[in-house]
Amino acid sequence: MDKPFPAYQGDGPYIFVCYAHEDAGVVFPEMAWLREHGVNLWYDEGIAPGSEWSASLADAIERCSAVLFYVSPRSVQSEPCRREINFAITKGRAVSVVYLEETILPSSLELSLTHRQALFRYELSIPVYRDKLRVSLLEPASSQEVGRLITSLPSTTDKSKVSLKRQRVVIGIATIALIVVVSLIWRLLEPGGEYSPPATVDELNPERDRSYPAALLSRMTFPLPDTPSIAVLPFRTIGEDTDLEQFADGMTDDLITDLSQISGLFVVARNSSFAFKGKNAEPAEVAERLGVRYVLQGSVRRSGQKIRVNAQLIDATSGESIWAFRDTDDFYNSLELQDLIGSSVVTALEVELTEREREAVDHQHTIDAKAREEFQRGWALYRQNTPRTLGLAIKHLDAAVSSDPEYLRAYAARAAVYQAALSRDFTVRIGEWTRSLGLKPDDVMRNVLSNIRKASSEPSSLTLQVESQLSLWRNDFERAITAANTSITLAPNDPLGYEALSAAQTLSGDPRAGRKSIELAMRLDPAYPDEYLFWQGLALFTSGEYAEAQESLELAMELNPGDDRVLIVLAAAYGHLGRTVKARRIVAELDELQSIRRDERARSAPGDILVGVDVHLEGRYTLTEVDLWPFQQSADRERLRDGLRLAGLSAMGPKDNQIPLEVEGATTVSIEEARRLHEQGVAVIDVRGLSDRNIGFIPGSVFLNLQTSLSEAALRALVDPDQKVLFHCEGMR
């Protein structure tokens, strides 16, 4: 292979490179990269014609600043390489060791390198490896106090192979001084070897000032948390480029997601951070409004075919930049760039990481630009929380999965959307929300389960949030709370985990705990969506604090007048407060909202007789449908029903005139009698399709289609063979 460039022949400091010629295909590009960044290199290309081999090598090694040894099965068996390394060590030269692959050291090198430190190139992403390589080469000039971000080379006396688990880049053992020293000492390797002043923040990130007005603690909306608190602002784009904007938003979102998993940080949610997009807000304003000390901001620009990223971490309480990054390298993989920025932030804030936080979650993100863009659009639509936007969200998330079939976060998001539609239907009326997805409720449930199975191959906080919500409809309240708590453990700064916990706590009969949990979600996401206000309002309502519940629910209705659940609970709160006029107005709005949706459904399927029958039979929302709400405590359900009765809601609707399904040899009972038997301890197993769940549903019964299909094995898992069982097989048709 042709030599990439002439060896260094000047009087300045340089690195001596030791390698096997068979590894030139890997080593030469590495050397070219180092040389492009100002490192002087000497290698065997520089031997003068007719010179004595050993004399030329000895002279080059004695004059070098350090030796870079590329270890491979070829180089450790090379006699010239072994002699060069042993000679360098006898002369007191520092040796930086880079393993190109797993290699067993021969005895001739074992004593020389056992206590040396090594860098495992094959275990690391390109940008992280290059950063560590720089530090490894610079240590002789930077003093031993800095320490290297490299692992100790194990003894090979027992011929064991060097093998490390691939980890996600999270640097928790170094301080920010390392990054600063690297930038300072790197200049020592430039031609001439002269020391130059350290890079300023302006030089590292010329688009930003070095300091900013300081945030005032007295003006903070919230008191600062005890742990380091940070808001990651949307990276701004330089130039008109839609694709670049999607890249910047996706990278910001992934950074927030990654940092949210660190228990030693307080990270503001994406929803609140993105409220500042395009506003050029000062760090002090961001900090004061969100209640954080640190602000991470940056920019993205296109340079030819490459994307360049600048980033800066600011202590808003002082206005000073404590870390800055200027991308001058070729990051072909956006995840590697995110890893570098995220790990540097963790290092700068001196956060200690748990073992779990060091582990990789590689497939939760994607390097596929189209998949990421579709995910971002789908997720934004999902959070708008209307039947129409849920339908649109699924289309984008389907496209994300189609573009990257291993994008696990997209599968988890699809499960969340399907579950959200079912959740709304289960508290309001089956079909209102699931129809927006163009599917029958049973098909939606199957999609929830299939997407959870796929996403659970690497469990995430979002997957567990969906499992928590699903458990509520299975009457498994203990599992709902456990799943929500585990979600919070995985991502302590994800407000959706606290929302899921609040729902589980409130519906299981502990609304005071539910209120605390949703308020934690609101603190993490100060620009919280209407959904949080609903759960806050429900927790207050279930606690009997109707006036406070009214305030939360009125705000939720202003943000999203299309959420039936908010209207139902608000009408009940007004009823308990004796505000009859307001209560009846909300009931009328609920009727109007559902009438509009029925008309839309009829227009969407002209000539479909079954759709026409369903629309005709649905009618108004009634007191009977309160049974659909998954309260564990019957008293909580009756509290809602009593409030709606006081609000003037009808007791029954046309659909309550049910047509029984006759089963030969079976004893048939009415819904009322079935409820009494259930209260006396008789197990009720509902074997109907999800479309019939809102017809005579018996609270506390097992709805089989939420768990499994009807079979002898399924029944044995639910009840004993000699136990009395009532099967709910009634339907409209």
URTA-V776357 format. One record per backbone hydrogen bond with DSSP energy under -1.0 kcal/mol. NH is the residue of the N-H (numbers start at 1). CO is the residue of the C=O. Records with the same first field share a line. If there is no record, write none. Layout:
# URTA-V776357
NH->CO, CO
This chain:
# URTA-V776357
8->41
15->40
16->66
17->42
18->68
23->20
24->21
26->23
27->23
28->24
30->26
31->27
32->28
33->29
34->30
35->31
36->32
37->33
38->35
39->34
42->15
46->43
47->44
51->48
56->52
57->53
58->54
59->55
60->56
61->57
62->58
63->59
65->14
67->94
68->16
69->96
70->18
71->98
76->72
82->78
83->79
84->80
85->81
86->82
87->83
88->84
89->85
90->86
91->87
92->89
93->88
96->67
98->69
99->119
100->71
109->106
110->106
113->109
114->110
116->113
118->151
119->97
121->99, 119
123->120
124->121
129->125
130->126
131->127
132->128
133->129
134->130
135->131
136->132
137->133
138->134
139->135
141->138
142->138
143->139
150->148
153->116
159->156
178->175
180->176
181->177
182->178
183->179
184->180
185->181
186->182
187->184
188->185
189->186
190->187
193->190
204->200
205->201
208->205
212->319
215->316
219->216
220->217
221->288
230->266
231->294
233->296
236->298
238->300
245->241
246->242
247->243
248->244
249->245
250->246
251->247
252->248
253->249
254->250
255->251
256->252
257->253
258->254
259->255
260->256
261->258
262->259
265->262
266->228
268->230
269->524
273->269
274->270
276->273
277->274
279->276
286->282
287->283
288->284
289->285
290->286
291->287
292->287
294->229
295->314
296->231
297->312
299->310
300->236
301->308
303->306
306->303
308->301
310->299
311->325
312->297
313->323
314->295
315->320
316->293, 314
318->315
319->315
322->313
323->313
325->311
327->309
332->330
337->333
338->334
339->335
340->336
341->337
342->338
343->339
344->340
345->341
346->342
347->343
348->344
349->345
350->347
351->346
359->356
364->361
372->368
373->369
374->370
375->371
376->372
377->373
378->374
379->375
380->376
381->377
382->378
383->379
384->381
385->382
390->386
391->387
392->388
393->389
394->390
395->391
396->392
397->393
398->394
399->395
400->396
401->397
402->398
403->399
404->400
407->404
408->363, 406
411->407
412->408
413->409
414->410
415->411
416->412
417->413
418->414
419->415
420->416
421->417
422->418
423->419
424->420
425->421
426->422
427->423
428->424
432->429
435->431
436->433
437->434
438->435
439->434
444->440
445->441
446->442
447->443
448->444
449->445
450->446
451->447
452->448
453->449
454->450
455->451
456->452
457->454
458->455
464->460
465->461
466->462
467->463
468->464
469->465
470->466
471->467
472->468
475->472
476->471
480->476
481->477
482->478
483->479
484->480
485->481
486->482
487->483
488->484
489->485
490->486
491->487
493->260
494->491
497->494
499->495
500->496
501->497
502->498
503->499
504->500
505->501
506->502
507->503
508->504
509->506
510->505
514->510
515->511
516->512
517->513
518->514
519->515
520->516
521->517
522->518
523->519
524->520
525->521
534->530
535->531
536->532
537->533
538->534
539->535
540->536
541->537
542->538
543->539
544->541
545->540
546->544
549->545
550->546
551->547
552->548
553->549
554->550
555->551
556->552
557->553
558->554
559->555
560->556
563->560
567->563
568->564
569->565
570->566
571->567
572->568
573->569
574->570
575->571
576->572
577->573
578->575
579->574
580->578
583->579
584->580
585->581
586->582
587->583
588->584
589->585
590->586
591->587
592->588
593->589
594->590
595->591
596->592
597->593
598->594
599->595
600->596
601->597
602->598
603->599
604->600
608->605
612->608
613->609
614->610
615->611
616->612
617->613
618->614
623->650
626->623
627->624
628->625
629->626
631->629
632->507
637->633
638->634
639->635
640->636
641->637
642->638
643->639
644->640
645->641
646->642
647->643
648->645
649->644
656->653
657->654
658->656
666->663
674->670
675->671
676->672
677->673
678->674
679->675
680->676
681->678
682->677
683->724
685->726
686->702
687->728
692->689
693->690
695->692
701->698
702->684
704->686, 702
706->703
707->704
708->704
715->711
716->712
717->713
719->715
723->720
726->683
728->685
